[in-house]
Amino acid sequence: MSKKENILIIGAGLCGSLLALRLAQRGYNITLVEKRPDLRKIEQDAGRSINLALSDRGLRGLRLAGVEEAAKKLCIPMQGRMIHHENGKTFLTRYSGRSHEHINSVSRPGLNMLLLDACEKMPNVKLLFNMGCEEVDLKAASASFTDHTTGDKVQLSGDLLFGTDGAGSAVRKSMFLSRDFLFSFSQNWLTHGYKEITIPAAEGGGFRTDKDALHIWPRGEDMLIALPNLDGSFTVTLFLPFSDSDYCFDNLTTPAMVMKYFKKEYPDAVQLMPNLVEEFFENPTGPLGTIKCSPWSCYGKTLLMGDAAHAIVPFYGQGMNASFEDVVVFDEVLEQYEGNWPKIFSEYENVRKKDTDAIADLAVDNFHEMKEHTASDLFQEKRRLELQFETEFPSEYNSKYSLVTFNENIPYSEAMKRGRAQDKAILNLLQDGKLPDSLSLHEKLEKVKKETSEILHDDAVVKNL
C-alpha cells in the first residue's frame, strides 16, 4: 500500500476528531462518521458533561495537531480544589506548589467543534453525521450504517478502520461477538451515578462564586463538584448512590425530598442554583463505569482508541486527556513503523495498554479520595507538606497528582507506582510522628524520599517472588 490509504474512523467525538485531523495532516484520506447530528448546528444535550478538565497530556495532543493555542482560548484555568465544608467554610487546596501548573475547565462541545472545524478545512477529510453504525466487517474494514436523516442503509469501507465511538462502541461490540479470535472484556460499574445541575451566571454577567477553582462539596458517601464555564455559569455534578443509602437516586423522588437533601448537605450551593429542582428531575441520571478490553486490534485492519478501548470514571479529570494522549502515542508508533499496519497496531497496544489500565485504576482511587478524604485533617496535612515540597524543591518532588496531571513525559503506569508509594510514605511518617516541626523542610523531604524508596523496593521484591 502507498501512504495514501483510505481510513474510516467511526466516532467523531474528541478522540476521533483529533485522530482524523492528525492522520489527515500525515496525508491519509479520512472518512469520519458520527451517529449524532453535527453539534455545530444543534444544541448540546442537557445533562451530558458539557465541560471537562484539560491538562498537560491533552494539551500535548492538541499541540501535535497544531490547535493548542486555539483550544486555550476556550479554557478557564483552575488553580486548585475549593473545598466546601458542611458549616459553609471554604478553603483552597492548590493542585501544585509550582505556580505555572494548573488544569483547565473547557467546554466539551466547544473543543469538539474546534476540532471538527479543523478537520473540515483539510481537503482529504470527509465528515458524515447522523450515521448510526449497525454492523462492522472487521476483516474488510467496512461497516454498514443507517442514515438517520433519510432512513437509508449505507455501506462504507476503507483500507483501515478505527473505532473511536466511545464507551458504547459498536466497533468493540463487533470484536466481542467475533468467534475468530479471543476477545477479553470487562465493564465495572460504581454503585454511584451522576446528575448535572447548573449554577447560572450572575445577573448582569460574571460568576456567582470563585471561577479559578474546581469546587468540591465532599460528604463521605456523596459529593458535589462544580466547574466554571466561559459564560459565567458553572456545571455542577452530583455523585450519589443509586440505592441502599439514606439519600440516593432511588429515594430522591419528590421536590420536597430533593430540597431537604440539598439544604442539609450543600446549603451554600443551594443558594447558587435557582433551578435546582427543575433540573434535577429534567436531566438524566448517568452511570459511572470502567471498561477494559483486549486486544484493541484485529486482522491488522481495525483498531479501537479512546473510550472505545478504555473508558474510565471522571475523577482524575483524565478521560479526555488520556484519549488525546492515545493519538500522541499512536503517532509516535506510526512514525516508527509507517506502512506496516499490523505492527503499528500491535506495538501501539503493547506500549499503551498498561498506562490506560493504570489511569483507570487511579480514577477509581481518586473518587474515594475526593468524596471521603479531601476535607480530613490528615489529608490536608499531607497536601500542605507536598505543596511545600513542590514550592521549595520543584525539581526534587512531584505529588502523585502532579505526576499524573502535569508530567506528560511520565507514563501513567510509572506515575501510579511512584505516586502511590509517596502517598503511603508520607501518611506512614505523619501517623508515626516522624515528621515533627523540629525538622527542616529539606530533612522532611529526605525522610519521605527514603521511605518511598524502601516501599518501592519492597513492592518490587513482592512482585518478583
C-alpha positions as CSV (number, residue, x, y, z in Angstrom):
1,M,0.0,0.0,0.0
2,S,1.0,3.6,-0.5
3,K,1.0,6.2,2.2
4,K,-2.4,7.4,1.0
5,E,-4.6,4.7,2.5
6,N,-8.2,5.4,2.9
7,I,-9.1,5.4,6.6
8,L,-12.6,5.0,8.0
9,I,-13.0,6.5,11.5
10,I,-16.2,5.7,13.4
11,G,-17.0,8.2,16.1
12,A,-16.4,12.0,15.7
13,G,-16.1,12.9,19.3
14,L,-13.0,14.3,20.9
15,C,-10.7,11.4,20.2
16,G,-12.0,10.6,16.8
17,S,-11.8,14.2,15.5
18,L,-8.3,14.7,16.8
19,L,-7.2,11.4,15.3
20,A,-8.8,12.3,12.0
21,L,-7.0,15.7,12.0
22,R,-3.6,14.2,12.7
23,L,-3.9,11.4,10.2
24,A,-5.1,13.8,7.6
25,Q,-2.1,16.0,8.3
26,R,0.1,12.9,7.6
27,G,-1.5,12.6,4.2
28,Y,-4.1,9.9,4.7
29,N,-7.6,10.1,3.2
30,I,-10.1,10.2,6.0
31,T,-13.9,9.5,6.3
32,L,-15.0,10.5,9.7
33,V,-18.5,9.2,10.6
34,E,-20.7,10.2,13.6
35,K,-24.1,8.8,14.7
36,R,-25.1,12.1,16.3
37,P,-26.1,15.3,14.4
38,D,-23.4,17.8,13.7
39,L,-23.1,19.5,17.1
40,R,-22.0,22.8,15.4
41,K,-25.6,23.0,14.1
42,I,-27.6,21.8,17.2
43,E,-27.5,22.5,21.0
44,Q,-25.7,20.1,23.2
45,D,-28.0,17.6,25.0
46,A,-28.8,18.7,28.6
47,G,-27.3,16.8,31.4
48,R,-24.3,15.4,29.4
49,S,-21.0,16.5,30.7
50,I,-20.6,19.8,28.9
51,N,-17.2,20.8,30.4
52,L,-14.1,18.8,31.2
53,A,-10.7,19.2,32.7
54,L,-7.9,19.7,30.2
55,S,-4.3,19.4,31.4
56,D,-0.8,18.7,30.1
57,R,-1.3,15.4,28.4
58,G,-4.3,16.6,26.5
59,L,-2.6,19.8,25.5
60,R,0.2,17.8,24.1
61,G,-2.1,16.1,21.7
62,L,-3.7,19.4,20.6
63,R,-0.2,20.8,20.2
64,L,0.7,17.9,17.9
65,A,-2.2,18.8,15.6
66,G,-1.4,22.5,15.8
67,V,-4.6,23.6,17.6
68,E,-3.3,24.1,21.1
69,E,-3.4,27.9,21.1
70,A,-6.9,27.9,19.7
71,A,-8.1,25.5,22.3
72,K,-6.6,27.5,25.2
73,K,-8.9,30.4,24.2
74,L,-11.8,28.1,25.3
75,C,-10.2,27.4,28.7
76,I,-10.7,28.7,32.2
77,P,-7.6,28.0,34.4
78,M,-8.4,26.3,37.7
79,Q,-5.6,26.6,40.3
80,G,-6.9,24.0,42.8
81,R,-9.8,22.4,44.7
82,M,-12.1,24.7,46.6
83,I,-13.3,22.5,49.4
84,H,-16.8,23.4,50.9
85,H,-17.4,22.2,54.4
86,E,-20.8,21.4,55.9
87,N,-20.5,24.5,58.0
88,G,-20.2,26.7,54.9
89,K,-16.5,27.4,55.3
90,T,-14.3,27.0,52.3
91,F,-10.6,26.6,51.7
92,L,-8.5,26.3,48.5
93,T,-6.0,23.4,48.1
94,R,-3.7,24.1,45.2
95,Y,-3.0,21.4,42.6
96,S,0.7,22.1,42.7
97,G,3.3,24.1,44.5
98,R,4.7,25.2,41.1
99,S,2.8,28.4,40.2
100,H,2.6,27.6,36.4
101,E,0.8,24.2,36.9
102,H,-3.0,24.3,36.8
103,I,-5.8,22.4,35.0
104,N,-8.4,24.0,32.7
105,S,-12.1,23.9,32.5
106,V,-13.0,23.5,28.9
107,S,-16.3,23.1,27.0
108,R,-16.7,19.6,25.6
109,P,-18.8,20.8,22.7
110,G,-16.7,23.9,22.1
111,L,-13.5,21.8,21.9
112,N,-15.2,19.2,19.7
113,M,-16.4,22.0,17.4
114,L,-12.9,23.4,17.1
115,L,-11.5,20.0,16.1
116,L,-14.3,19.4,13.6
117,D,-13.7,22.8,12.0
118,A,-10.0,22.0,11.7
119,C,-10.9,18.6,10.1
120,E,-13.3,20.3,7.7
121,K,-10.5,22.6,6.4
122,M,-8.5,19.5,5.3
123,P,-9.2,18.6,1.7
124,N,-8.6,14.9,2.5
125,V,-11.3,14.6,5.3
126,K,-14.9,13.8,4.6
127,L,-17.4,14.3,7.5
128,L,-20.6,12.4,7.8
129,F,-23.2,12.9,10.6
130,N,-26.5,11.2,11.6
131,M,-25.0,7.9,10.6
132,G,-25.6,5.1,13.1
133,C,-23.3,2.2,12.9
134,E,-25.2,-1.1,12.6
135,E,-22.6,-3.7,11.8
136,V,-18.9,-3.9,11.3
137,D,-17.0,-6.3,9.0
138,L,-13.7,-6.4,10.9
139,K,-11.7,-8.2,8.2
140,A,-12.9,-5.9,5.4
141,A,-12.5,-2.7,7.4
142,S,-16.0,-1.8,6.4
143,A,-19.3,-1.0,8.2
144,S,-23.0,-0.6,7.5
145,F,-24.8,2.5,8.7
146,T,-28.3,3.8,8.9
147,D,-28.6,7.4,7.7
148,H,-30.9,8.8,10.4
149,T,-31.8,11.8,8.2
150,T,-33.1,9.7,5.2
151,G,-33.5,6.2,6.7
152,D,-31.3,4.8,4.0
153,K,-28.8,2.0,4.6
154,V,-25.2,3.0,3.7
155,Q,-22.1,0.8,3.4
156,L,-18.7,2.5,4.0
157,S,-15.3,1.0,3.8
158,G,-11.6,1.8,4.0
159,D,-8.2,0.2,3.9
160,L,-8.2,0.6,7.7
161,L,-11.0,1.2,10.3
162,F,-10.6,2.9,13.6
163,G,-13.3,2.7,16.3
164,T,-13.4,5.9,18.3
165,D,-17.1,5.6,19.1
166,G,-17.0,5.8,22.8
167,A,-17.9,3.6,25.8
168,G,-20.8,2.1,23.9
169,S,-18.7,1.3,20.9
170,A,-20.3,-0.6,18.0
171,V,-16.9,-1.5,16.7
172,R,-15.9,-3.0,20.1
173,K,-19.2,-4.9,20.2
174,S,-18.4,-6.5,16.8
175,M,-15.0,-7.6,18.2
176,F,-16.7,-9.0,21.3
177,L,-19.1,-11.0,19.2
178,S,-16.5,-12.3,16.8
179,R,-15.7,-16.0,17.0
180,D,-12.4,-15.8,15.1
181,F,-10.2,-14.6,18.0
182,L,-10.3,-14.4,21.8
183,F,-11.5,-11.0,23.0
184,S,-11.5,-10.1,26.7
185,F,-13.9,-7.5,28.0
186,S,-14.7,-6.1,31.4
187,Q,-17.2,-3.4,32.5
188,N,-17.3,-2.5,36.1
189,W,-19.9,0.0,37.4
190,L,-19.6,2.1,40.5
191,T,-22.6,2.0,42.9
192,H,-22.9,5.7,42.3
193,G,-24.4,7.6,39.4
194,Y,-24.3,11.3,38.5
195,K,-26.7,14.1,37.6
196,E,-25.9,17.5,36.3
197,I,-27.3,20.8,37.5
198,T,-26.4,24.5,36.7
199,I,-25.2,27.5,38.7
200,P,-26.3,30.2,36.2
201,A,-24.2,33.3,35.6
202,A,-24.8,36.2,37.9
203,E,-27.3,38.9,36.9
204,G,-25.5,41.2,34.6
205,G,-22.9,38.5,33.8
206,G,-20.0,37.2,35.8
207,F,-19.6,34.3,38.2
208,R,-21.5,33.7,41.4
209,T,-18.5,32.1,43.1
210,D,-14.7,31.8,42.5
211,K,-14.1,30.8,38.9
212,D,-10.4,29.8,39.3
213,A,-11.0,26.6,41.2
214,L,-12.8,23.2,40.9
215,H,-15.3,23.3,43.7
216,I,-15.9,20.2,45.8
217,W,-18.5,19.5,48.5
218,P,-17.2,16.2,49.9
219,R,-19.7,14.4,52.1
220,G,-18.2,10.9,52.6
221,E,-20.7,8.9,50.6
222,D,-21.9,11.7,48.4
223,M,-20.2,14.6,46.6
224,L,-21.0,17.7,44.6
225,I,-18.5,19.3,42.2
226,A,-18.6,22.4,40.0
227,L,-16.5,23.6,37.0
228,P,-16.7,27.1,35.5
229,N,-17.9,27.9,32.0
230,L,-16.9,30.9,29.9
231,D,-20.4,32.3,30.0
232,G,-20.2,32.8,33.8
233,S,-22.1,29.7,34.7
234,F,-20.9,26.5,36.5
235,T,-21.7,23.0,35.6
236,V,-22.5,21.2,38.8
237,T,-22.4,17.4,39.1
238,L,-24.0,15.4,41.9
239,F,-22.4,12.0,42.6
240,L,-24.8,9.9,44.7
241,P,-25.5,6.2,45.3
242,F,-28.3,4.7,43.2
243,S,-29.7,2.8,46.2
244,D,-29.2,1.5,49.8
245,S,-28.4,4.9,51.3
246,D,-30.4,7.4,53.4
247,Y,-30.2,9.7,50.4
248,C,-29.9,8.1,47.0
249,F,-31.3,8.4,43.5
250,D,-33.9,5.7,44.3
251,N,-35.5,7.8,47.1
252,L,-35.0,11.4,46.0
253,T,-38.3,11.2,44.1
254,T,-40.1,14.4,45.1
255,P,-39.2,18.1,45.0
256,A,-39.5,18.2,48.8
257,M,-37.1,15.4,49.3
258,V,-34.6,16.8,46.9
259,M,-34.6,20.2,48.7
260,K,-34.4,18.6,52.1
261,Y,-31.3,16.7,51.0
262,F,-29.5,19.6,49.3
263,K,-30.3,22.0,52.2
264,K,-28.9,19.5,54.7
265,E,-25.7,18.6,52.7
266,Y,-25.0,21.6,50.5
267,P,-26.7,24.7,51.9
268,D,-24.3,27.2,50.4
269,A,-24.7,25.5,46.9
270,V,-28.5,25.6,47.1
271,Q,-28.4,29.4,47.2
272,L,-26.5,29.4,43.9
273,M,-28.8,27.1,42.0
274,P,-32.3,28.7,41.4
275,N,-33.3,25.9,39.0
276,L,-32.1,23.0,41.2
277,V,-35.4,21.1,41.5
278,E,-36.4,21.5,37.8
279,E,-33.0,20.4,36.5
280,F,-32.8,17.5,39.0
281,F,-35.9,16.0,37.5
282,E,-35.4,17.1,33.9
283,N,-31.8,15.9,33.5
284,P,-30.9,12.2,33.1
285,T,-29.1,10.2,35.8
286,G,-26.0,8.7,34.3
287,P,-24.0,5.6,35.3
288,L,-20.3,5.6,36.0
289,G,-18.2,2.7,34.8
290,T,-14.7,1.5,33.8
291,I,-14.2,-0.5,30.6
292,K,-11.1,-2.6,29.8
293,C,-10.6,-4.9,26.9
294,S,-8.1,-6.7,24.7
295,P,-6.9,-7.0,22.0
296,W,-7.6,-3.5,20.7
297,S,-6.9,-4.5,17.1
298,C,-7.7,-7.4,14.8
299,Y,-6.6,-8.6,11.4
300,G,-4.2,-5.7,11.1
301,K,-7.1,-3.6,9.8
302,T,-9.2,-2.5,12.7
303,L,-8.2,-0.6,15.9
304,L,-10.0,0.7,19.0
305,M,-8.9,4.0,20.5
306,G,-10.1,6.4,23.3
307,D,-13.1,5.4,25.4
308,A,-13.9,2.5,23.0
309,A,-10.8,0.8,24.2
310,H,-10.6,2.1,27.8
311,A,-13.5,4.1,29.3
312,I,-12.8,5.4,32.8
313,V,-14.7,7.3,35.5
314,P,-14.1,11.0,35.6
315,F,-12.5,11.5,39.0
316,Y,-8.9,12.2,37.8
317,G,-10.0,14.5,35.1
318,Q,-8.0,12.4,32.6
319,G,-10.6,10.7,30.3
320,M,-10.2,13.3,27.5
321,N,-6.6,13.8,28.3
322,A,-5.9,10.0,28.0
323,S,-7.7,9.8,24.7
324,F,-5.7,12.8,23.3
325,E,-2.6,11.1,24.6
326,D,-3.7,8.0,22.7
327,V,-3.3,10.0,19.5
328,V,0.2,11.2,20.5
329,V,1.4,7.7,21.3
330,F,-0.1,6.3,18.2
331,D,1.5,9.0,16.1
332,E,4.9,8.1,17.6
333,V,4.4,4.4,16.8
334,L,3.2,5.3,13.3
335,E,6.3,7.4,12.7
336,Q,8.4,4.4,13.6
337,Y,6.7,1.6,11.6
338,E,4.7,3.5,8.9
339,G,3.5,1.2,6.2
340,N,3.4,-1.9,8.4
341,W,-0.1,-1.6,9.9
342,P,-0.3,-4.9,11.8
343,K,3.0,-4.0,13.5
344,I,1.7,-0.5,14.2
345,F,-1.5,-1.7,15.8
346,S,0.2,-4.4,18.0
347,E,3.0,-2.2,19.1
348,Y,0.7,0.6,20.0
349,E,-1.3,-1.6,22.3
350,N,1.9,-3.1,23.8
351,V,3.1,0.4,24.6
352,R,-0.2,1.9,25.7
353,K,-2.5,-0.6,27.5
354,K,-0.6,-0.7,30.8
355,D,-0.9,3.0,31.0
356,T,-4.6,3.2,30.3
357,D,-5.2,0.4,32.8
358,A,-3.2,2.5,35.3
359,I,-5.2,5.7,34.9
360,A,-8.5,3.7,35.1
361,D,-7.4,2.4,38.5
362,L,-6.2,5.8,39.6
363,A,-9.5,7.4,38.7
364,V,-11.4,5.0,40.9
365,D,-9.0,5.7,43.7
366,N,-9.5,9.4,43.3
367,F,-13.2,9.0,43.5
368,H,-12.9,7.7,47.1
369,E,-10.3,10.3,47.9
370,M,-12.4,13.2,46.7
371,K,-15.6,12.3,48.5
372,E,-14.2,10.9,51.7
373,H,-10.7,12.3,52.4
374,T,-10.2,15.8,50.8
375,A,-11.6,17.5,53.9
376,S,-9.9,15.3,56.5
377,D,-7.1,16.8,58.7
378,L,-4.6,14.1,57.8
379,F,-5.2,14.5,54.1
380,Q,-4.9,18.3,54.4
381,E,-1.6,17.9,56.4
382,K,-0.2,15.6,53.6
383,R,-1.2,18.1,50.9
384,R,0.3,21.1,52.8
385,L,3.5,19.2,53.1
386,E,3.5,18.2,49.4
387,L,2.8,21.8,48.3
388,Q,5.7,23.0,50.4
389,F,8.0,20.4,48.8
390,E,6.9,21.4,45.3
391,T,7.3,25.1,46.1
392,E,10.7,24.9,47.7
393,F,12.2,22.0,45.8
394,P,10.3,22.0,42.5
395,S,12.9,19.7,40.7
396,E,13.0,17.2,43.5
397,Y,9.4,16.4,44.3
398,N,6.1,15.8,42.5
399,S,3.0,14.6,44.2
400,K,1.0,11.8,42.7
401,Y,-1.5,14.3,41.3
402,S,1.4,16.3,39.7
403,L,3.0,13.1,38.3
404,V,-0.3,12.2,36.6
405,T,-1.5,15.6,35.6
406,F,1.5,17.8,34.9
407,N,4.2,15.4,33.7
408,E,3.3,14.4,30.2
409,N,6.6,12.5,29.7
410,I,6.0,10.2,32.6
411,P,3.7,7.2,31.7
412,Y,0.5,6.8,33.7
413,S,1.8,3.4,35.0
414,E,5.0,4.9,36.3
415,A,3.1,7.9,37.8
416,M,0.8,5.4,39.6
417,K,3.6,3.3,41.0
418,R,5.7,6.3,42.3
419,G,2.7,8.3,43.4
420,R,1.1,5.5,45.5
421,A,4.5,4.8,47.2
422,Q,4.9,8.5,48.0
423,D,1.4,8.7,49.4
424,K,2.0,5.7,51.6
425,A,5.3,7.0,52.8
426,I,4.0,10.5,53.8
427,L,0.9,9.1,55.6
428,N,3.0,6.5,57.4
429,L,5.5,9.1,58.6
430,L,2.8,11.6,59.6
431,Q,0.8,9.0,61.5
432,D,4.0,7.7,63.3
433,G,5.0,11.3,64.3
434,K,8.3,11.1,62.3
435,L,7.9,14.4,60.6
436,P,8.0,16.8,63.6
437,D,8.2,20.6,63.2
438,S,11.7,20.4,64.7
439,L,12.9,19.0,61.3
440,S,13.7,21.4,58.4
441,L,11.6,21.1,55.3
442,H,14.6,19.5,53.4
443,E,15.1,17.0,56.2
444,K,11.4,16.0,55.9
445,L,11.8,15.6,52.2
446,E,14.8,13.3,52.6
447,K,12.8,11.2,55.1
448,V,9.9,11.0,52.6
449,K,12.3,10.1,49.7
450,K,14.0,7.4,51.8
451,E,10.6,5.9,52.9
452,T,9.3,6.0,49.3
453,S,12.4,4.2,48.0
454,E,12.0,1.5,50.6
455,I,8.3,1.0,49.7
456,L,9.2,0.8,46.0
457,H,11.9,-1.8,46.8
458,D,9.6,-3.9,48.9
459,D,6.9,-3.8,46.2
460,A,9.4,-4.9,43.6
461,V,10.6,-7.8,45.8
462,V,7.0,-8.9,46.3
463,K,6.2,-8.6,42.6
464,N,9.2,-10.8,41.7
465,L,8.5,-13.5,44.3
